[in-house]
Amino acid sequence: MSQGFEIKSASGKKSFPSHPQLQEVGEIQAIQQSLLQHFADLKDPRVERTKKHLLTDILTVAILAIIAGAQGWEDIENYGISKKSG
């Protein structure tokens, strides 16, 4: 039976043939760090005085919320609030 997209190499580590730079990520902090690295070069088009949150934070929360099943902006907002620390 199929194991999904997972392909194990001879070493037992997961590999992704179409994206050799990808690795298995085990913790949410590693996922967040990877997303931040990918978004680091994006230019934020917003006016400085209207910024309440960092663009990278907004994008990271939105992507993680959608992966978790968010269906719209309210779900994304609720996801972000539920993950807020402090």
PyMOL CGO cylinders between C-alpha atoms (Angstrom):
from pymol import cmd
from pymol.cgo import CYLINDER

trace = [
    CYLINDER, 0.00, 0.00, 0.00, 1.18, 3.54, -0.73, 0.3, 1, 1, 1, 1, 1, 1,
    CYLINDER, 1.18, 3.54, -0.73, 3.04, 5.49, 1.94, 0.3, 1, 1, 1, 1, 1, 1,
    CYLINDER, 3.04, 5.49, 1.94, 2.08, 8.90, 0.52, 0.3, 1, 1, 1, 1, 1, 1,
    CYLINDER, 2.08, 8.90, 0.52, 4.87, 11.18, -0.69, 0.3, 1, 1, 1, 1, 1, 1,
    CYLINDER, 4.87, 11.18, -0.69, 7.39, 9.81, 1.75, 0.3, 1, 1, 1, 1, 1, 1,
    CYLINDER, 7.39, 9.81, 1.75, 10.41, 8.10, 0.25, 0.3, 1, 1, 1, 1, 1, 1,
    CYLINDER, 10.41, 8.10, 0.25, 13.03, 6.63, 2.51, 0.3, 1, 1, 1, 1, 1, 1,
    CYLINDER, 13.03, 6.63, 2.51, 16.62, 6.54, 1.41, 0.3, 1, 1, 1, 1, 1, 1,
    CYLINDER, 16.62, 6.54, 1.41, 19.09, 3.75, 2.22, 0.3, 1, 1, 1, 1, 1, 1,
    CYLINDER, 19.09, 3.75, 2.22, 20.08, 5.70, 5.34, 0.3, 1, 1, 1, 1, 1, 1,
    CYLINDER, 20.08, 5.70, 5.34, 16.49, 5.58, 6.58, 0.3, 1, 1, 1, 1, 1, 1,
    CYLINDER, 16.49, 5.58, 6.58, 16.03, 9.36, 6.29, 0.3, 1, 1, 1, 1, 1, 1,
    CYLINDER, 16.03, 9.36, 6.29, 13.13, 10.76, 4.33, 0.3, 1, 1, 1, 1, 1, 1,
    CYLINDER, 13.13, 10.76, 4.33, 13.99, 12.39, 1.02, 0.3, 1, 1, 1, 1, 1, 1,
    CYLINDER, 13.99, 12.39, 1.02, 12.00, 14.30, -1.55, 0.3, 1, 1, 1, 1, 1, 1,
    CYLINDER, 12.00, 14.30, -1.55, 13.35, 13.51, -5.04, 0.3, 1, 1, 1, 1, 1, 1,
    CYLINDER, 13.35, 13.51, -5.04, 11.83, 16.53, -6.77, 0.3, 1, 1, 1, 1, 1, 1,
    CYLINDER, 11.83, 16.53, -6.77, 13.18, 18.88, -4.06, 0.3, 1, 1, 1, 1, 1, 1,
    CYLINDER, 13.18, 18.88, -4.06, 16.55, 17.61, -2.84, 0.3, 1, 1, 1, 1, 1, 1,
    CYLINDER, 16.55, 17.61, -2.84, 17.00, 20.64, -0.56, 0.3, 1, 1, 1, 1, 1, 1,
    CYLINDER, 17.00, 20.64, -0.56, 13.92, 19.65, 1.50, 0.3, 1, 1, 1, 1, 1, 1,
    CYLINDER, 13.92, 19.65, 1.50, 14.33, 17.72, 4.71, 0.3, 1, 1, 1, 1, 1, 1,
    CYLINDER, 14.33, 17.72, 4.71, 11.97, 16.23, 7.24, 0.3, 1, 1, 1, 1, 1, 1,
    CYLINDER, 11.97, 16.23, 7.24, 11.05, 18.83, 9.84, 0.3, 1, 1, 1, 1, 1, 1,
    CYLINDER, 11.05, 18.83, 9.84, 10.13, 17.57, 13.28, 0.3, 1, 1, 1, 1, 1, 1,
    CYLINDER, 10.13, 17.57, 13.28, 9.28, 20.65, 15.32, 0.3, 1, 1, 1, 1, 1, 1,
    CYLINDER, 9.28, 20.65, 15.32, 7.09, 23.70, 14.76, 0.3, 1, 1, 1, 1, 1, 1,
    CYLINDER, 7.09, 23.70, 14.76, 10.00, 26.02, 15.60, 0.3, 1, 1, 1, 1, 1, 1,
    CYLINDER, 10.00, 26.02, 15.60, 12.00, 24.52, 12.73, 0.3, 1, 1, 1, 1, 1, 1,
    CYLINDER, 12.00, 24.52, 12.73, 9.07, 25.07, 10.35, 0.3, 1, 1, 1, 1, 1, 1,
    CYLINDER, 9.07, 25.07, 10.35, 8.65, 28.66, 11.50, 0.3, 1, 1, 1, 1, 1, 1,
    CYLINDER, 8.65, 28.66, 11.50, 12.38, 29.34, 11.12, 0.3, 1, 1, 1, 1, 1, 1,
    CYLINDER, 12.38, 29.34, 11.12, 12.35, 27.87, 7.61, 0.3, 1, 1, 1, 1, 1, 1,
    CYLINDER, 12.35, 27.87, 7.61, 9.39, 30.05, 6.61, 0.3, 1, 1, 1, 1, 1, 1,
    CYLINDER, 9.39, 30.05, 6.61, 11.06, 33.16, 8.05, 0.3, 1, 1, 1, 1, 1, 1,
    CYLINDER, 11.06, 33.16, 8.05, 14.19, 32.41, 6.01, 0.3, 1, 1, 1, 1, 1, 1,
    CYLINDER, 14.19, 32.41, 6.01, 12.14, 32.05, 2.83, 0.3, 1, 1, 1, 1, 1, 1,
    CYLINDER, 12.14, 32.05, 2.83, 10.32, 35.36, 3.45, 0.3, 1, 1, 1, 1, 1, 1,
    CYLINDER, 10.32, 35.36, 3.45, 13.36, 37.33, 4.61, 0.3, 1, 1, 1, 1, 1, 1,
    CYLINDER, 13.36, 37.33, 4.61, 13.88, 39.07, 1.27, 0.3, 1, 1, 1, 1, 1, 1,
    CYLINDER, 13.88, 39.07, 1.27, 10.26, 40.11, 0.74, 0.3, 1, 1, 1, 1, 1, 1,
    CYLINDER, 10.26, 40.11, 0.74, 9.66, 43.85, 0.64, 0.3, 1, 1, 1, 1, 1, 1,
    CYLINDER, 9.66, 43.85, 0.64, 6.80, 45.01, 2.85, 0.3, 1, 1, 1, 1, 1, 1,
    CYLINDER, 6.80, 45.01, 2.85, 4.62, 47.39, 0.77, 0.3, 1, 1, 1, 1, 1, 1,
    CYLINDER, 4.62, 47.39, 0.77, 2.70, 48.74, 3.77, 0.3, 1, 1, 1, 1, 1, 1,
    CYLINDER, 2.70, 48.74, 3.77, 3.07, 52.27, 5.15, 0.3, 1, 1, 1, 1, 1, 1,
    CYLINDER, 3.07, 52.27, 5.15, 5.35, 52.21, 8.21, 0.3, 1, 1, 1, 1, 1, 1,
    CYLINDER, 5.35, 52.21, 8.21, 2.88, 53.90, 10.57, 0.3, 1, 1, 1, 1, 1, 1,
    CYLINDER, 2.88, 53.90, 10.57, 0.13, 51.35, 9.81, 0.3, 1, 1, 1, 1, 1, 1,
    CYLINDER, 0.13, 51.35, 9.81, 2.19, 48.27, 10.62, 0.3, 1, 1, 1, 1, 1, 1,
    CYLINDER, 2.19, 48.27, 10.62, 0.93, 46.45, 13.67, 0.3, 1, 1, 1, 1, 1, 1,
    CYLINDER, 0.93, 46.45, 13.67, 2.63, 43.11, 12.93, 0.3, 1, 1, 1, 1, 1, 1,
    CYLINDER, 2.63, 43.11, 12.93, 5.70, 42.05, 10.96, 0.3, 1, 1, 1, 1, 1, 1,
    CYLINDER, 5.70, 42.05, 10.96, 4.93, 40.86, 7.43, 0.3, 1, 1, 1, 1, 1, 1,
    CYLINDER, 4.93, 40.86, 7.43, 6.88, 37.64, 8.05, 0.3, 1, 1, 1, 1, 1, 1,
    CYLINDER, 6.88, 37.64, 8.05, 4.74, 36.95, 11.13, 0.3, 1, 1, 1, 1, 1, 1,
    CYLINDER, 4.74, 36.95, 11.13, 1.53, 37.47, 9.16, 0.3, 1, 1, 1, 1, 1, 1,
    CYLINDER, 1.53, 37.47, 9.16, 2.65, 35.18, 6.35, 0.3, 1, 1, 1, 1, 1, 1,
    CYLINDER, 2.65, 35.18, 6.35, 3.89, 32.48, 8.73, 0.3, 1, 1, 1, 1, 1, 1,
    CYLINDER, 3.89, 32.48, 8.73, 0.68, 32.49, 10.76, 0.3, 1, 1, 1, 1, 1, 1,
    CYLINDER, 0.68, 32.49, 10.76, -1.43, 32.43, 7.60, 0.3, 1, 1, 1, 1, 1, 1,
    CYLINDER, -1.43, 32.43, 7.60, 0.42, 29.47, 6.10, 0.3, 1, 1, 1, 1, 1, 1,
    CYLINDER, 0.42, 29.47, 6.10, 0.42, 27.47, 9.33, 0.3, 1, 1, 1, 1, 1, 1,
    CYLINDER, 0.42, 27.47, 9.33, -3.28, 28.22, 9.90, 0.3, 1, 1, 1, 1, 1, 1,
    CYLINDER, -3.28, 28.22, 9.90, -4.18, 27.04, 6.41, 0.3, 1, 1, 1, 1, 1, 1,
    CYLINDER, -4.18, 27.04, 6.41, -2.17, 23.87, 6.91, 0.3, 1, 1, 1, 1, 1, 1,
    CYLINDER, -2.17, 23.87, 6.91, -4.12, 23.39, 10.15, 0.3, 1, 1, 1, 1, 1, 1,
    CYLINDER, -4.12, 23.39, 10.15, -7.42, 23.72, 8.28, 0.3, 1, 1, 1, 1, 1, 1,
    CYLINDER, -7.42, 23.72, 8.28, -8.27, 27.43, 8.37, 0.3, 1, 1, 1, 1, 1, 1,
    CYLINDER, -8.27, 27.43, 8.37, -11.05, 28.28, 5.92, 0.3, 1, 1, 1, 1, 1, 1,
    CYLINDER, -11.05, 28.28, 5.92, -10.73, 32.08, 5.85, 0.3, 1, 1, 1, 1, 1, 1,
    CYLINDER, -10.73, 32.08, 5.85, -9.31, 35.19, 7.49, 0.3, 1, 1, 1, 1, 1, 1,
    CYLINDER, -9.31, 35.19, 7.49, -11.32, 34.76, 10.69, 0.3, 1, 1, 1, 1, 1, 1,
    CYLINDER, -11.32, 34.76, 10.69, -9.94, 31.24, 11.11, 0.3, 1, 1, 1, 1, 1, 1,
    CYLINDER, -9.94, 31.24, 11.11, -6.42, 32.55, 10.44, 0.3, 1, 1, 1, 1, 1, 1,
    CYLINDER, -6.42, 32.55, 10.44, -6.91, 35.28, 13.05, 0.3, 1, 1, 1, 1, 1, 1,
    CYLINDER, -6.91, 35.28, 13.05, -8.25, 32.78, 15.59, 0.3, 1, 1, 1, 1, 1, 1,
    CYLINDER, -8.25, 32.78, 15.59, -5.31, 30.47, 14.88, 0.3, 1, 1, 1, 1, 1, 1,
    CYLINDER, -5.31, 30.47, 14.88, -2.86, 33.31, 15.46, 0.3, 1, 1, 1, 1, 1, 1,
    CYLINDER, -2.86, 33.31, 15.46, -4.56, 34.34, 18.69, 0.3, 1, 1, 1, 1, 1, 1,
    CYLINDER, -4.56, 34.34, 18.69, -4.58, 30.75, 19.94, 0.3, 1, 1, 1, 1, 1, 1,
    CYLINDER, -4.58, 30.75, 19.94, -0.83, 30.44, 19.31, 0.3, 1, 1, 1, 1, 1, 1,
    CYLINDER, -0.83, 30.44, 19.31, 0.09, 33.78, 20.86, 0.3, 1, 1, 1, 1, 1, 1,
    CYLINDER, 0.09, 33.78, 20.86, 2.49, 33.40, 23.75, 0.3, 1, 1, 1, 1, 1, 1,
    CYLINDER, 2.49, 33.40, 23.75, 2.41, 35.58, 26.81, 0.3, 1, 1, 1, 1, 1, 1,
]
cmd.load_cgo(trace, "trace")
